[in-house]
Amino acid sequence: MNFNCTPIKSHFGAQITELNLKQAFDEETKKQLYEALIKYKVLLFRGVELSEIEQVRLSTIAGDVAYRGSGNYSDPNKLSSLVSNAHPDGLFGNGELSFHSDLSFTPHILKARSLHGLIIPNDSEIGGETLFSDVALAYEELDPKLKEDVETLQARFSATYTYPNGESITLDHTRPLIDTHPYTGQRFISASRAVTKEVLGMQREQFRPLLKALWSHIENPRYVYRHQWRTYDTLLWDNIATQHARTPFDSNVKRALRAVSIDDRSISLRDQPFDLNHYAEA
């Protein structure tokens, strides 16, 4: 292997070291990184400052840069967006975020995403940690009776985007509570506290206990990696086999992370295959 890969938990998450993130990767390194991403689901690269182009180069080992979503995410000329309360165009800058997989309320869950820490508070007590749940393993270890009860159920996933001009749009999609990873065949729990709104064909008093049981299960510490950010950390994750969340933090404390979103090439909205060479270094 062209780098070191050290598991963070026995089954979930790995730290990558001895890899030069400042230069282009050869095809074998790309292949090995993607295999590590599929195996460990979350990859951590500690404390290396990356330009936008360098972050994109790392992220695209998993596919094409995506531009589905709101704000700068929907601009095909943008390679990244800011998750920040320190910039006027920052998205999701403050507050706690419940567990979810990005764009699970659309026909295609986003394949992967990366975050790079640009402005990170020094105080470890500030909060704003990112939590990841291994929802594939959580499915494997789900109580057999609960698994039987939810295996074939369909649910409505929904989220509302508000644009800078004040307009908003609500996106809805129906998908199984237990879904299949399109690239690995693994079954996983798709039900999320943030965007799963109802189970089709059931009354609220029937489906709420089922959803709460699933949410509680995937939030069990056994399945969760809790990342405490340091400046210039980069996380790259499989957005289908995981859900992520953010802990609360003081909104007066400035923070900024750069996000790069990845779609599979087969569903990319781009007219032509993504080519990093078309973009000049910022």
C-alpha positions, 0 to 999 in steps of 0.5 A, a space after each residue: 500500500 502506498 500509505 499507512 491506514 490505521 483503523 480508528 475503531 475496530 470496524 469503522 473509520 481509519 486515519 491515513 498517514 504517509 501520503 503526500 496530499 499536495 501532489 496528484 495520485 497515481 491510479 494505484 493510490 486512487 484505487 487503494 484510497 477508494 478501497 479504504 473508503 469503502 472498507 472503513 467508511 470514514 477516512 481522516 487526514 490530520 492537520 495538512 492544509 489543503 487548497 480547494 484544488 487539493 481537497 477536490 483531488 482527494 475527494 474525487 477518488 470516489 467520483 465526480 464533484 456534485 452540485 446538487 443542493 442549495 446555495 453554492 452547492 447548486 452552482 456547476 462552476 463551484 467546486 466547494 462550499 463553506 460550512 461556516 458562521 464566519 462567512 456571509 455565504 456560509 451554509 449550516 453555520 450554527 447549531 446542532 445537526 441531527 443524524 442524517 445522510 446528505 441528500 437522502 431526501 432525493 432519488 440519489 443519496 450523495 455518494 461521498 463528501 469531504 470537510 476540511 477544517 479552515 477555522 477551528 476553535 482551539 478550545 476542545 470544550 467548544 463543541 461542534 464535533 462531527 459524529 459518524 454512525 456506521 449504519 451498515 453495521 448497525 443494520 447487521 446487529 439490529 434486533 431481529 424482531 425490529 429488523 423484521 418489522 421495518 425490513 419492507 417499510 417505505 418512508 418519506 424523507 423531506 428537507 426544506 432549503 432556504 435560499 439567500 433571497 429568502 425563497 425556500 423549496 421543500 424536497 421529498 423522496 420516498 425510500 426504504 427504511 432499510 436500503 441497499 448500498 448501490 456500490 457494495 450491496 450492503 444493507 443499511 439503516 436509512 431512517 434518520 432523525 433529521 429528515 425521516 418524517 413518516 412511514 407510508 401506510 402507518 399512523 403516527 402512533 404506529 410508526 413513531 416507536 419504530 423510528 425512535 427505536 432505529 434512531 436510538 440504535 444507530 446513535 449507540 456509541 458502538 456504531 459512532 465515531 466522534 471527531 474532535 476537529 483540529 485545524 486543517 483536518 480533512 474527513 472524507 466519508 461514504 455518505 451512503 453507508 454512514 450518517 453524520 451529525 454535529 454537536 452544539 457549539 457557541 455561535 459566537 465562536 467562529 468556525 469554517 469548514 470547506 465541503 466538497 460533495 461527490 456524486 457517482 459519475 453515472 448520475 453526475 449532472 455535469 454535461 462532461 466528465 469532471 476534469 480537474 485540469 479545467 480549473 485553475 489553482 485558486 
